[in-house]
Amino acid sequence: MLVVSCLSWARVVFRGPNILLTANRGSLQVNPSTKVDDKRAANRRHWDQTLDARNLGADNAVGSDWRHEVDLAESADVRLAIRLLHPLGDKIVLDLGGGLGIHAILFAEAGARVVIADISVERLKVARELIRRTGYIDRVSFIACGAEELPFVAHAFDRQFTKSVLIHTQLGRASAELVRTLSPRGSATFIEPLTGNPFVNAYRRIAAPDIWQNITDYFDRKSLRTLGRTFRASGYTTRCHRIYFLAFFASVFHFLLPSVWLQRRVERALLALDRLLFRAFPSLRGRCWFSVTEIRPKHPK
Ligand SMILES: C[S@@+](CC[C@H](N)C(=O)[O-])C[C@H]1O[C@@H](n2cnc3c(N)ncnc32)[C@H](O)[C@@H]1O
């Protein structure tokens, strides 16, 4: 167990074989209990070596341009998730698979306290340096652990968030851990990529890194059912939003021509086009790139 600095948050208490600790602001802790099979080891190795904010293995570590990366990451799916998680002020947020901490910065800016839990210690080290630079370090903790065995007590979190993370996990176990650690009055939003978009599928076949095929199970109906069923069985309601059919192409600007201004305009135009298409051909929703699963308590008060 590595504890780098200490200032305790009373509520997020860890459990583990011999440990009972509180989440420490600005600290990086490594959960020692992880059993790993070959697939999970390959997954962890890949993420330990992928240290760019856009998760592509490119050589563009986030530096003084972190504001630009955060603005770029605030795409329509993330804006929707943040709206669904409102209010965030003083809430304790689990950013599972939070990687380099880009979304955690958005949550901290909205007044939340954030625990980034990620399987990759190397990513968390980069995240900690980045968040130190932003000035939000007192609002964020960093925990290395697998989604399948979260080292937190039951009901620890008011809010939970993932983006492109559950596709790398053993979904049944990860969902069970998420529901166990969400407060009964808490809410969650999980953004995960789907199998059905023909343009994305072509990209995945032709240009995406080969390793993705081994470490990724893109979401399909069955995955969405597994996630939804787990939360509904514990008294939450679930709703699945789908986003980006043609609007997938806005991401091309994200990667090739990283102007936030241009990206927003292209994204807005393509989303409007998607809405028209969905109205004319409702089944096209099934061809979207991302699902945004909204979780809310059945009886909020
Ligand atoms: C595609 S990246 C997404 C990172 C971040 N959410 C984002 O959108 O920029 C996937 C992240 O999930 C983490 N991850 C993969 N498998 C995991 C697991 N089983 N448990 C926890 N984190 C995991 C990786 O280390 C990586 O940071």
The ligand as an ORCA input file, in Angstrom:
! r2SCAN-3c Opt
* xyz 0 1
  C     -10.339      4.297    -22.942
  S      -9.572      4.737    -21.447
  C     -10.742      5.972    -20.871
  C     -10.126      6.908    -19.871
  C     -11.058      8.039    -19.463
  N     -12.266      7.551    -18.891
  C     -11.326      8.916    -20.653
  O     -12.452      8.916    -21.183
  O     -10.411      9.629    -21.063
  C      -9.942      3.362    -20.386
  C      -9.490      3.563    -18.946
  O     -10.011      2.507    -18.144
  C      -8.978      1.985    -17.331
  N      -9.312      0.567    -17.087
  C      -9.272     -0.442    -17.983
  N      -9.679     -1.588    -17.411
  C      -9.993     -1.287    -16.133
  C     -10.471     -2.070    -15.028
  N     -10.711     -3.382    -15.157
  N     -10.669     -1.451    -13.844
  C     -10.416     -0.115    -13.713
  N      -9.966      0.664    -14.717
  C      -9.758      0.084    -15.914
  C      -7.722      2.186    -18.136
  O      -6.553      2.176    -17.370
  C      -7.984      3.537    -18.790
  O      -7.572      4.601    -17.989
*
